[in-house]
Amino acid sequence: MPQKGPAHQHCYQADAALRRTFQTLDITELNDDELRDLKDLILTEENDRMRNRTGRERSNNDVELF
């Protein structure tokens, strides 16, 4: 099929960046509060994954700061 495969990976990435979508989520449809909430969720998930990779356990008293 035309415009499919590894040769067009850069085309797909450029198109996805311009449309500002991830999977089925169109971030341009989010209001400012929803966008901030999404950013907070992503940062929390990244921090948790980093803790898991480094073997640090999170206690119930840990406060998420970013």
PQR file of N, CA, C, O and H, with PARSE charges and radii, in Angstrom:
ATOM      1  N   MET A   1       0.842  -1.181   0.000 -0.4000 1.5000
ATOM      2  CA  MET A   1       0.000   0.000   0.000 -0.0000 2.0000
ATOM      3  C   MET A   1       0.884   1.240   0.000  0.5500 1.7000
ATOM      4  O   MET A   1       1.918   1.268   0.668 -0.5500 1.4000
ATOM      5  N   PRO A   2       0.496   2.225  -0.718 -0.5600 1.5000
ATOM      6  CA  PRO A   2       1.264   3.466  -0.706  0.2800 2.0000
ATOM      7  C   PRO A   2       1.176   4.154   0.658  0.5500 1.7000
ATOM      8  O   PRO A   2       0.163   4.064   1.352 -0.5500 1.4000
ATOM      9  N   GLN A   3       2.230   4.822   1.014 -0.4000 1.5000
ATOM     10  CA  GLN A   3       2.330   5.615   2.230 -0.0000 2.0000
ATOM     11  C   GLN A   3       2.178   4.785   3.491  0.5500 1.7000
ATOM     12  O   GLN A   3       1.643   5.260   4.493 -0.5500 1.4000
ATOM     13  H   GLN A   3       3.052   4.895   0.450  0.4000 1.0000
ATOM     14  N   LYS A   4       2.639   3.563   3.445 -0.4000 1.5000
ATOM     15  CA  LYS A   4       2.654   2.679   4.611 -0.0000 2.0000
ATOM     16  C   LYS A   4       4.063   2.138   4.771  0.5500 1.7000
ATOM     17  O   LYS A   4       4.822   2.083   3.803 -0.5500 1.4000
ATOM     18  H   LYS A   4       3.073   3.177   2.631  0.4000 1.0000
ATOM     19  N   GLY A   5       4.415   1.741   5.975 -0.4000 1.5000
ATOM     20  CA  GLY A   5       5.688   1.092   6.204 -0.0000 2.0000
ATOM     21  C   GLY A   5       6.740   2.023   6.764  0.5500 1.7000
ATOM     22  O   GLY A   5       6.493   3.211   6.970 -0.5500 1.4000
ATOM     23  H   GLY A   5       3.799   1.786   6.761  0.4000 1.0000
ATOM     24  N   PRO A   6       7.938   1.462   7.011 -0.5600 1.5000
ATOM     25  CA  PRO A   6       9.008   2.213   7.671  0.2800 2.0000
ATOM     26  C   PRO A   6       9.455   3.460   6.924  0.5500 1.7000
ATOM     27  O   PRO A   6       9.875   4.435   7.547 -0.5500 1.4000
ATOM     28  N   ALA A   7       9.371   3.443   5.614 -0.4000 1.5000
ATOM     29  CA  ALA A   7       9.809   4.613   4.850 -0.0000 2.0000
ATOM     30  C   ALA A   7       8.950   5.829   5.136  0.5500 1.7000
ATOM     31  O   ALA A   7       9.375   6.963   4.915 -0.5500 1.4000
ATOM     32  H   ALA A   7       9.029   2.651   5.108  0.4000 1.0000
ATOM     33  N   HIS A   8       7.754   5.598   5.623 -0.4000 1.5000
ATOM     34  CA  HIS A   8       6.841   6.711   5.898 -0.0000 2.0000
ATOM     35  C   HIS A   8       6.640   6.958   7.387  0.5500 1.7000
ATOM     36  O   HIS A   8       5.708   7.659   7.781 -0.5500 1.4000
ATOM     37  H   HIS A   8       7.408   4.678   5.803  0.4000 1.0000
ATOM     38  N   GLN A   9       7.507   6.388   8.213 -0.4000 1.5000
ATOM     39  CA  GLN A   9       7.409   6.601   9.666 -0.0000 2.0000
ATOM     40  C   GLN A   9       7.504   8.088   9.998  0.5500 1.7000
ATOM     41  O   GLN A   9       6.758   8.583  10.843 -0.5500 1.4000
ATOM     42  H   GLN A   9       8.265   5.819   7.893  0.4000 1.0000
ATOM     43  N   HIS A  10       8.416   8.799   9.341 -0.4000 1.5000
ATOM     44  CA  HIS A  10       8.553  10.236   9.621 -0.0000 2.0000
ATOM     45  C   HIS A  10       7.304  11.002   9.201  0.5500 1.7000
ATOM     46  O   HIS A  10       6.955  11.998   9.835 -0.5500 1.4000
ATOM     47  H   HIS A  10       9.022   8.396   8.656  0.4000 1.0000
ATOM     48  N   CYS A  11       6.626  10.560   8.148 -0.4000 1.5000
ATOM     49  CA  CYS A  11       5.375  11.203   7.726 -0.0000 2.0000
ATOM     50  C   CYS A  11       4.302  11.038   8.802  0.5500 1.7000
ATOM     51  O   CYS A  11       3.581  11.981   9.128 -0.5500 1.4000
ATOM     52  H   CYS A  11       6.910   9.751   7.632  0.4000 1.0000
ATOM     53  N   TYR A  12       4.210   9.827   9.347 -0.4000 1.5000
ATOM     54  CA  TYR A  12       3.231   9.558  10.396 -0.0000 2.0000
ATOM     55  C   TYR A  12       3.525  10.406  11.633  0.5500 1.7000
ATOM     56  O   TYR A  12       2.618  11.007  12.207 -0.5500 1.4000
ATOM     57  H   TYR A  12       4.795   9.060   9.083  0.4000 1.0000
ATOM     58  N   GLN A  13       4.787  10.452  12.038 -0.4000 1.5000
ATOM     59  CA  GLN A  13       5.152  11.212  13.231 -0.0000 2.0000
ATOM     60  C   GLN A  13       4.864  12.699  13.044  0.5500 1.7000
ATOM     61  O   GLN A  13       4.364  13.350  13.961 -0.5500 1.4000
ATOM     62  H   GLN A  13       5.524   9.963  11.571  0.4000 1.0000
ATOM     63  N   ALA A  14       5.170  13.235  11.883 -0.4000 1.5000
ATOM     64  CA  ALA A  14       4.905  14.651  11.615 -0.0000 2.0000
ATOM     65  C   ALA A  14       3.402  14.923  11.625  0.5500 1.7000
ATOM     66  O   ALA A  14       2.955  15.925  12.183 -0.5500 1.4000
ATOM     67  H   ALA A  14       5.577  12.705  11.138  0.4000 1.0000
ATOM     68  N   ASP A  15       2.631  14.040  11.014 -0.4000 1.5000
ATOM     69  CA  ASP A  15       1.183  14.210  10.967 -0.0000 2.0000
ATOM     70  C   ASP A  15       0.584  14.134  12.368  0.5500 1.7000
ATOM     71  O   ASP A  15      -0.273  14.945  12.718 -0.5500 1.4000
ATOM     72  H   ASP A  15       2.994  13.227  10.560  0.4000 1.0000
ATOM     73  N   ALA A  16       1.024  13.172  13.168 -0.4000 1.5000
ATOM     74  CA  ALA A  16       0.509  13.026  14.531 -0.0000 2.0000
ATOM     75  C   ALA A  16       0.854  14.250  15.378  0.5500 1.7000
ATOM     76  O   ALA A  16       0.036  14.691  16.185 -0.5500 1.4000
ATOM     77  H   ALA A  16       1.721  12.513  12.883  0.4000 1.0000
ATOM     78  N   ALA A  17       2.046  14.796  15.204 -0.4000 1.5000
ATOM     79  CA  ALA A  17       2.447  15.980  15.972 -0.0000 2.0000
ATOM     80  C   ALA A  17       1.612  17.195  15.581  0.5500 1.7000
ATOM     81  O   ALA A  17       1.236  17.994  16.438 -0.5500 1.4000
ATOM     82  H   ALA A  17       2.710  14.437  14.548  0.4000 1.0000
ATOM     83  N   LEU A  18       1.327  17.331  14.316 -0.4000 1.5000
ATOM     84  CA  LEU A  18       0.530  18.470  13.864 -0.0000 2.0000
ATOM     85  C   LEU A  18      -0.925  18.353  14.313  0.5500 1.7000
ATOM     86  O   LEU A  18      -1.566  19.358  14.620 -0.5500 1.4000
ATOM     87  H   LEU A  18       1.632  16.682  13.619  0.4000 1.0000
ATOM     88  N   ARG A  19      -1.444  17.125  14.352 -0.4000 1.5000
ATOM     89  CA  ARG A  19      -2.827  16.932  14.787 -0.0000 2.0000
ATOM     90  C   ARG A  19      -2.934  16.960  16.302  0.5500 1.7000
ATOM     91  O   ARG A  19      -4.031  17.144  16.829 -0.5500 1.4000
ATOM     92  H   ARG A  19      -0.924  16.308  14.103  0.4000 1.0000
ATOM     93  N   ARG A  20      -1.838  16.786  17.013 -0.4000 1.5000
ATOM     94  CA  ARG A  20      -1.780  16.763  18.469 -0.0000 2.0000
ATOM     95  C   ARG A  20      -2.753  15.752  19.067  0.5500 1.7000
ATOM     96  O   ARG A  20      -3.567  16.068  19.935 -0.5500 1.4000
ATOM     97  H   ARG A  20      -0.947  16.637  16.584  0.4000 1.0000
ATOM     98  N   THR A  21      -2.636  14.526  18.568 -0.4000 1.5000
ATOM     99  CA  THR A  21      -3.429  13.431  19.096 -0.0000 2.0000
ATOM    100  C   THR A  21      -2.499  12.334  19.600  0.5500 1.7000
ATOM    101  O   THR A  21      -1.378  12.178  19.116 -0.5500 1.4000
ATOM    102  H   THR A  21      -1.975  14.269  17.863  0.4000 1.0000
ATOM    103  N   PHE A  22      -2.980  11.591  20.564 -0.4000 1.5000
ATOM    104  CA  PHE A  22      -2.285  10.410  21.043 -0.0000 2.0000
ATOM    105  C   PHE A  22      -3.310   9.301  21.131  0.5500 1.7000
ATOM    106  O   PHE A  22      -4.278   9.398  21.885 -0.5500 1.4000
ATOM    107  H   PHE A  22      -3.891  11.718  20.957  0.4000 1.0000
ATOM    108  N   GLN A  23      -3.097   8.249  20.361 -0.4000 1.5000
ATOM    109  CA  GLN A  23      -4.063   7.167  20.223 -0.0000 2.0000
ATOM    110  C   GLN A  23      -5.403   7.790  19.858  0.5500 1.7000
ATOM    111  O   GLN A  23      -5.530   8.349  18.769 -0.5500 1.4000
ATOM    112  H   GLN A  23      -2.311   8.170  19.748  0.4000 1.0000
ATOM    113  N   THR A  24      -6.396   7.715  20.716 -0.4000 1.5000
ATOM    114  CA  THR A  24      -7.700   8.301  20.361 -0.0000 2.0000
ATOM    115  C   THR A  24      -7.947   9.635  21.056  0.5500 1.7000
ATOM    116  O   THR A  24      -9.027  10.211  20.916 -0.5500 1.4000
ATOM    117  H   THR A  24      -6.293   7.260  21.601  0.4000 1.0000
ATOM    118  N   LEU A  25      -6.970  10.133  21.797 -0.4000 1.5000
ATOM    119  CA  LEU A  25      -7.143  11.373  22.556 -0.0000 2.0000
ATOM    120  C   LEU A  25      -6.677  12.570  21.730  0.5500 1.7000
ATOM    121  O   LEU A  25      -5.509  12.656  21.351 -0.5500 1.4000
ATOM    122  H   LEU A  25      -6.094   9.665  21.911  0.4000 1.0000
ATOM    123  N   ASP A  26      -7.593  13.485  21.457 -0.4000 1.5000
ATOM    124  CA  ASP A  26      -7.268  14.726  20.755 -0.0000 2.0000
ATOM    125  C   ASP A  26      -7.080  15.802  21.825  0.5500 1.7000
ATOM    126  O   ASP A  26      -8.054  16.311  22.379 -0.5500 1.4000
ATOM    127  H   ASP A  26      -8.542  13.415  21.765  0.4000 1.0000
ATOM    128  N   ILE A  27      -5.834  16.139  22.108 -0.4000 1.5000
ATOM    129  CA  ILE A  27      -5.575  17.056  23.226 -0.0000 2.0000
ATOM    130  C   ILE A  27      -6.037  18.475  22.928  0.5500 1.7000
ATOM    131  O   ILE A  27      -6.162  19.280  23.852 -0.5500 1.4000
ATOM    132  H   ILE A  27      -5.042  15.725  21.658  0.4000 1.0000
ATOM    133  N   THR A  28      -6.291  18.804  21.674 -0.4000 1.5000
ATOM    134  CA  THR A  28      -6.800  20.139  21.358 -0.0000 2.0000
ATOM    135  C   THR A  28      -8.232  20.324  21.855  0.5500 1.7000
ATOM    136  O   THR A  28      -8.704  21.455  21.976 -0.5500 1.4000
ATOM    137  H   THR A  28      -6.189  18.150  20.924  0.4000 1.0000
ATOM    138  N   GLU A  29      -8.928  19.218  22.145 -0.4000 1.5000
ATOM    139  CA  GLU A  29     -10.307  19.306  22.641 -0.0000 2.0000
ATOM    140  C   GLU A  29     -10.378  19.487  24.153  0.5500 1.7000
ATOM    141  O   GLU A  29     -11.459  19.733  24.688 -0.5500 1.4000
ATOM    142  H   GLU A  29      -8.545  18.299  22.046  0.4000 1.0000
ATOM    143  N   LEU A  30      -9.257  19.372  24.847 -0.4000 1.5000
ATOM    144  CA  LEU A  30      -9.241  19.527  26.301 -0.0000 2.0000
ATOM    145  C   LEU A  30      -9.242  21.005  26.677  0.5500 1.7000
ATOM    146  O   LEU A  30      -8.590  21.820  26.023 -0.5500 1.4000
ATOM    147  H   LEU A  30      -8.379  19.173  24.412  0.4000 1.0000
ATOM    148  N   ASN A  31      -9.980  21.345  27.736 -0.4000 1.5000
ATOM    149  CA  ASN A  31      -9.899  22.719  28.225 -0.0000 2.0000
ATOM    150  C   ASN A  31      -8.622  22.854  29.058  0.5500 1.7000
ATOM    151  O   ASN A  31      -7.922  21.865  29.277 -0.5500 1.4000
ATOM    152  H   ASN A  31     -10.510  20.683  28.267  0.4000 1.0000
ATOM    153  N   ASP A  32      -8.320  24.037  29.513 -0.4000 1.5000
ATOM    154  CA  ASP A  32      -7.065  24.273  30.234 -0.0000 2.0000
ATOM    155  C   ASP A  32      -6.944  23.431  31.504  0.5500 1.7000
ATOM    156  O   ASP A  32      -5.872  22.900  31.796 -0.5500 1.4000
ATOM    157  H   ASP A  32      -8.888  24.840  29.336  0.4000 1.0000
ATOM    158  N   ASP A  33      -8.030  23.307  32.253 -0.4000 1.5000
ATOM    159  CA  ASP A  33      -7.991  22.511  33.478 -0.0000 2.0000
ATOM    160  C   ASP A  33      -7.757  21.032  33.172  0.5500 1.7000
ATOM    161  O   ASP A  33      -6.972  20.370  33.851 -0.5500 1.4000
ATOM    162  H   ASP A  33      -8.901  23.738  32.016  0.4000 1.0000
ATOM    163  N   GLU A  34      -8.431  20.522  32.160 -0.4000 1.5000
ATOM    164  CA  GLU A  34      -8.243  19.122  31.777 -0.0000 2.0000
ATOM    165  C   GLU A  34      -6.819  18.863  31.294  0.5500 1.7000
ATOM    166  O   GLU A  34      -6.241  17.816  31.588 -0.5500 1.4000
ATOM    167  H   GLU A  34      -9.069  21.059  31.608  0.4000 1.0000
ATOM    168  N   LEU A  35      -6.260  19.804  30.561 -0.4000 1.5000
ATOM    169  CA  LEU A  35      -4.895  19.659  30.081 -0.0000 2.0000
ATOM    170  C   LEU A  35      -3.906  19.648  31.246  0.5500 1.7000
ATOM    171  O   LEU A  35      -2.961  18.859  31.248 -0.5500 1.4000
ATOM    172  H   LEU A  35      -6.729  20.654  30.322  0.4000 1.0000
ATOM    173  N   ARG A  36      -4.116  20.513  32.231 -0.4000 1.5000
ATOM    174  CA  ARG A  36      -3.258  20.515  33.430 -0.0000 2.0000
ATOM    175  C   ARG A  36      -3.388  19.211  34.203  0.5500 1.7000
ATOM    176  O   ARG A  36      -2.394  18.669  34.687 -0.5500 1.4000
ATOM    177  H   ARG A  36      -4.884  21.154  32.230  0.4000 1.0000
ATOM    178  N   ASP A  37      -4.618  18.708  34.320 -0.4000 1.5000
ATOM    179  CA  ASP A  37      -4.837  17.432  35.017 -0.0000 2.0000
ATOM    180  C   ASP A  37      -4.128  16.291  34.293  0.5500 1.7000
ATOM    181  O   ASP A  37      -3.520  15.431  34.931 -0.5500 1.4000
ATOM    182  H   ASP A  37      -5.425  19.149  33.928  0.4000 1.0000
ATOM    183  N   LEU A  38      -4.202  16.282  32.978 -0.4000 1.5000
ATOM    184  CA  LEU A  38      -3.515  15.255  32.190 -0.0000 2.0000
ATOM    185  C   LEU A  38      -2.012  15.340  32.397  0.5500 1.7000
ATOM    186  O   LEU A  38      -1.346  14.317  32.558 -0.5500 1.4000
ATOM    187  H   LEU A  38      -4.696  16.980  32.459  0.4000 1.0000
ATOM    188  N   LYS A  39      -1.479  16.542  32.393 -0.4000 1.5000
ATOM    189  CA  LYS A  39      -0.039  16.739  32.608 -0.0000 2.0000
ATOM    190  C   LYS A  39       0.366  16.217  33.985  0.5500 1.7000
ATOM    191  O   LYS A  39       1.390  15.547  34.117 -0.5500 1.4000
ATOM    192  H   LYS A  39      -2.020  17.373  32.263  0.4000 1.0000
ATOM    193  N   ASP A  40      -0.433  16.522  35.012 -0.4000 1.5000
ATOM    194  CA  ASP A  40      -0.145  16.039  36.361 -0.0000 2.0000
ATOM    195  C   ASP A  40      -0.163  14.513  36.418  0.5500 1.7000
ATOM    196  O   ASP A  40       0.696  13.903  37.053 -0.5500 1.4000
ATOM    197  H   ASP A  40      -1.265  17.067  34.904  0.4000 1.0000
ATOM    198  N   LEU A  41      -1.142  13.900  35.753 -0.4000 1.5000
ATOM    199  CA  LEU A  41      -1.213  12.438  35.722 -0.0000 2.0000
ATOM    200  C   LEU A  41       0.014  11.831  35.051  0.5500 1.7000
ATOM    201  O   LEU A  41       0.555  10.829  35.519 -0.5500 1.4000
ATOM    202  H   LEU A  41      -1.841  14.396  35.237  0.4000 1.0000
ATOM    203  N   ILE A  42       0.444  12.437  33.962 -0.4000 1.5000
ATOM    204  CA  ILE A  42       1.613  11.935  33.238 -0.0000 2.0000
ATOM    205  C   ILE A  42       2.867  12.065  34.098  0.5500 1.7000
ATOM    206  O   ILE A  42       3.664  11.130  34.178 -0.5500 1.4000
ATOM    207  H   ILE A  42       0.005  13.251  33.582  0.4000 1.0000
ATOM    208  N   LEU A  43       3.043  13.209  34.735 -0.4000 1.5000
ATOM    209  CA  LEU A  43       4.214  13.391  35.597 -0.0000 2.0000
ATOM    210  C   LEU A  43       4.208  12.416  36.774  0.5500 1.7000
ATOM    211  O   LEU A  43       5.253  11.885  37.149 -0.5500 1.4000
ATOM    212  H   LEU A  43       2.396  13.968  34.670  0.4000 1.0000
ATOM    213  N   THR A  44       3.045  12.186  37.346 -0.4000 1.5000
ATOM    214  CA  THR A  44       2.932  11.235  38.447 -0.0000 2.0000
ATOM    215  C   THR A  44       3.292   9.829  37.977  0.5500 1.7000
ATOM    216  O   THR A  44       4.014   9.110  38.667 -0.5500 1.4000
ATOM    217  H   THR A  44       2.196  12.618  37.042  0.4000 1.0000
ATOM    218  N   GLU A  45       2.797   9.438  36.818 -0.4000 1.5000
ATOM    219  CA  GLU A  45       3.105   8.109  36.273 -0.0000 2.0000
ATOM    220  C   GLU A  45       4.591   7.969  35.958  0.5500 1.7000
ATOM    221  O   GLU A  45       5.189   6.933  36.249 -0.5500 1.4000
ATOM    222  H   GLU A  45       2.210  10.022  36.258  0.4000 1.0000
ATOM    223  N   GLU A  46       5.192   8.999  35.369 -0.4000 1.5000
ATOM    224  CA  GLU A  46       6.632   8.947  35.073 -0.0000 2.0000
ATOM    225  C   GLU A  46       7.438   8.817  36.364  0.5500 1.7000
ATOM    226  O   GLU A  46       8.383   8.030  36.422 -0.5500 1.4000
ATOM    227  H   GLU A  46       4.707   9.841  35.133  0.4000 1.0000
ATOM    228  N   ASN A  47       7.080   9.569  37.389 -0.4000 1.5000
ATOM    229  CA  ASN A  47       7.789   9.497  38.668 -0.0000 2.0000
ATOM    230  C   ASN A  47       7.651   8.117  39.298  0.5500 1.7000
ATOM    231  O   ASN A  47       8.620   7.575  39.830 -0.5500 1.4000
ATOM    232  H   ASN A  47       6.312  10.208  37.342  0.4000 1.0000
ATOM    233  N   ASP A  48       6.453   7.549  39.238 -0.4000 1.5000
ATOM    234  CA  ASP A  48       6.226   6.225  39.802 -0.0000 2.0000
ATOM    235  C   ASP A  48       7.041   5.166  39.056  0.5500 1.7000
ATOM    236  O   ASP A  48       7.625   4.278  39.677 -0.5500 1.4000
ATOM    237  H   ASP A  48       5.666   7.989  38.805  0.4000 1.0000
ATOM    238  N   ARG A  49       7.080   5.261  37.738 -0.4000 1.5000
ATOM    239  CA  ARG A  49       7.864   4.301  36.960 -0.0000 2.0000
ATOM    240  C   ARG A  49       9.355   4.444  37.247  0.5500 1.7000
ATOM    241  O   ARG A  49      10.073   3.445  37.301 -0.5500 1.4000
ATOM    242  H   ARG A  49       6.606   5.982  37.234  0.4000 1.0000
ATOM    243  N   MET A  50       9.819   5.658  37.429 -0.4000 1.5000
ATOM    244  CA  MET A  50      11.229   5.873  37.746 -0.0000 2.0000
ATOM    245  C   MET A  50      11.549   5.259  39.113  0.5500 1.7000
ATOM    246  O   MET A  50      12.588   4.620  39.283 -0.5500 1.4000
ATOM    247  H   MET A  50       9.236   6.469  37.385  0.4000 1.0000
ATOM    248  N   ARG A  51      10.652   5.455  40.087 -0.4000 1.5000
ATOM    249  CA  ARG A  51      10.837   4.856  41.406 -0.0000 2.0000
ATOM    250  C   ARG A  51      10.906   3.337  41.298  0.5500 1.7000
ATOM    251  O   ARG A  51      11.745   2.704  41.939 -0.5500 1.4000
ATOM    252  H   ARG A  51       9.808   5.973  39.950  0.4000 1.0000
ATOM    253  N   ASN A  52      10.027   2.755  40.491 -0.4000 1.5000
ATOM    254  CA  ASN A  52      10.011   1.302  40.326 -0.0000 2.0000
ATOM    255  C   ASN A  52      11.296   0.799  39.664  0.5500 1.7000
ATOM    256  O   ASN A  52      11.812  -0.257  40.032 -0.5500 1.4000
ATOM    257  H   ASN A  52       9.346   3.270  39.970  0.4000 1.0000
ATOM    258  N   ARG A  53      11.807   1.544  38.699 -0.4000 1.5000
ATOM    259  CA  ARG A  53      13.047   1.135  38.029 -0.0000 2.0000
ATOM    260  C   ARG A  53      14.247   1.211  38.958  0.5500 1.7000
ATOM    261  O   ARG A  53      15.164   0.395  38.866 -0.5500 1.4000
ATOM    262  H   ARG A  53      11.388   2.402  38.401  0.4000 1.0000
ATOM    263  N   THR A  54      14.242   2.190  39.851 -0.4000 1.5000
ATOM    264  CA  THR A  54      15.384   2.354  40.747 -0.0000 2.0000
ATOM    265  C   THR A  54      15.230   1.540  42.018  0.5500 1.7000
ATOM    266  O   THR A  54      16.136   1.510  42.851 -0.5500 1.4000
ATOM    267  H   THR A  54      13.498   2.853  39.927  0.4000 1.0000
ATOM    268  N   GLY A  55      14.083   0.875  42.174 -0.4000 1.5000
ATOM    269  CA  GLY A  55      13.876   0.021  43.331 -0.0000 2.0000
ATOM    270  C   GLY A  55      13.423   0.741  44.578  0.5500 1.7000
ATOM    271  O   GLY A  55      13.322   0.132  45.643 -0.5500 1.4000
ATOM    272  H   GLY A  55      13.348   0.899  41.497  0.4000 1.0000
ATOM    273  N   ARG A  56      13.149   2.028  44.465 -0.4000 1.5000
ATOM    274  CA  ARG A  56      12.655   2.777  45.626 -0.0000 2.0000
ATOM    275  C   ARG A  56      11.175   2.485  45.818  0.5500 1.7000
ATOM    276  O   ARG A  56      10.392   2.515  44.869 -0.5500 1.4000
ATOM    277  H   ARG A  56      13.232   2.522  43.600  0.4000 1.0000
ATOM    278  N   GLU A  57      10.811   2.206  47.044 -0.4000 1.5000
ATOM    279  CA  GLU A  57       9.400   1.988  47.354 -0.0000 2.0000
ATOM    280  C   GLU A  57       8.778   3.286  47.803  0.5500 1.7000
ATOM    281  O   GLU A  57       9.426   4.123  48.431 -0.5500 1.4000
ATOM    282  H   GLU A  57      11.447   2.182  47.815  0.4000 1.0000
ATOM    283  N   ARG A  58       7.527   3.439  47.476 -0.4000 1.5000
ATOM    284  CA  ARG A  58       6.802   4.648  47.856 -0.0000 2.0000
ATOM    285  C   ARG A  58       5.990   4.360  49.112  0.5500 1.7000
ATOM    286  O   ARG A  58       5.215   3.404  49.147 -0.5500 1.4000
ATOM    287  H   ARG A  58       7.001   2.758  46.966  0.4000 1.0000
ATOM    288  N   SER A  59       6.163   5.169  50.126 -0.4000 1.5000
ATOM    289  CA  SER A  59       5.357   5.010  51.341 -0.0000 2.0000
ATOM    290  C   SER A  59       4.080   5.819  51.193  0.5500 1.7000
ATOM    291  O   SER A  59       3.957   6.657  50.300 -0.5500 1.4000
ATOM    292  H   SER A  59       6.793   5.945  50.097  0.4000 1.0000
ATOM    293  N   ASN A  60       3.141   5.558  52.073 -0.4000 1.5000
ATOM    294  CA  ASN A  60       1.857   6.280  52.026 -0.0000 2.0000
ATOM    295  C   ASN A  60       2.032   7.761  52.348  0.5500 1.7000
ATOM    296  O   ASN A  60       1.166   8.573  52.021 -0.5500 1.4000
ATOM    297  H   ASN A  60       3.240   4.877  52.798  0.4000 1.0000
ATOM    298  N   ASN A  61       3.137   8.114  52.981 -0.4000 1.5000
ATOM    299  CA  ASN A  61       3.373   9.504  53.371 -0.0000 2.0000
ATOM    300  C   ASN A  61       4.118  10.294  52.313  0.5500 1.7000
ATOM    301  O   ASN A  61       4.309  11.502  52.456 -0.5500 1.4000
ATOM    302  H   ASN A  61       3.840   7.455  53.247  0.4000 1.0000
ATOM    303  N   ASP A  62       4.545   9.616  51.243 -0.4000 1.5000
ATOM    304  CA  ASP A  62       5.255  10.329  50.182 -0.0000 2.0000
ATOM    305  C   ASP A  62       4.341  11.360  49.527  0.5500 1.7000
ATOM    306  O   ASP A  62       3.180  11.083  49.224 -0.5500 1.4000
ATOM    307  H   ASP A  62       4.391   8.635  51.127  0.4000 1.0000
ATOM    308  N   VAL A  63       4.883  12.536  49.321 -0.4000 1.5000
ATOM    309  CA  VAL A  63       4.144  13.595  48.654 -0.0000 2.0000
ATOM    310  C   VAL A  63       4.745  13.757  47.270  0.5500 1.7000
ATOM    311  O   VAL A  63       5.962  13.853  47.113 -0.5500 1.4000
ATOM    312  H   VAL A  63       5.826  12.761  49.567  0.4000 1.0000
ATOM    313  N   GLU A  64       3.877  13.787  46.272 -0.4000 1.5000
ATOM    314  CA  GLU A  64       4.322  13.929  44.896 -0.0000 2.0000
ATOM    315  C   GLU A  64       4.549  15.402  44.604  0.5500 1.7000
ATOM    316  O   GLU A  64       3.599  16.184  44.584 -0.5500 1.4000
ATOM    317  H   GLU A  64       2.889  13.709  46.399  0.4000 1.0000
ATOM    318  N   LEU A  65       5.788  15.784  44.381 -0.4000 1.5000
ATOM    319  CA  LEU A  65       6.115  17.173  44.052 -0.0000 2.0000
ATOM    320  C   LEU A  65       6.762  17.207  42.675  0.5500 1.7000
ATOM    321  O   LEU A  65       7.637  16.401  42.358 -0.5500 1.4000
ATOM    322  H   LEU A  65       6.560  15.149  44.398  0.4000 1.0000
ATOM    323  N   PHE A  66       6.314  18.151  41.872 -0.4000 1.5000
ATOM    324  CA  PHE A  66       6.949  18.352  40.568 -0.0000 2.0000
ATOM    325  C   PHE A  66       6.758  19.766  40.108  0.5500 1.7000
ATOM    326  O   PHE A  66       7.222  20.132  39.028 -0.5500 1.4000
ATOM    327  H   PHE A  66       5.604  18.805  42.129  0.4000 1.0000
TER
END
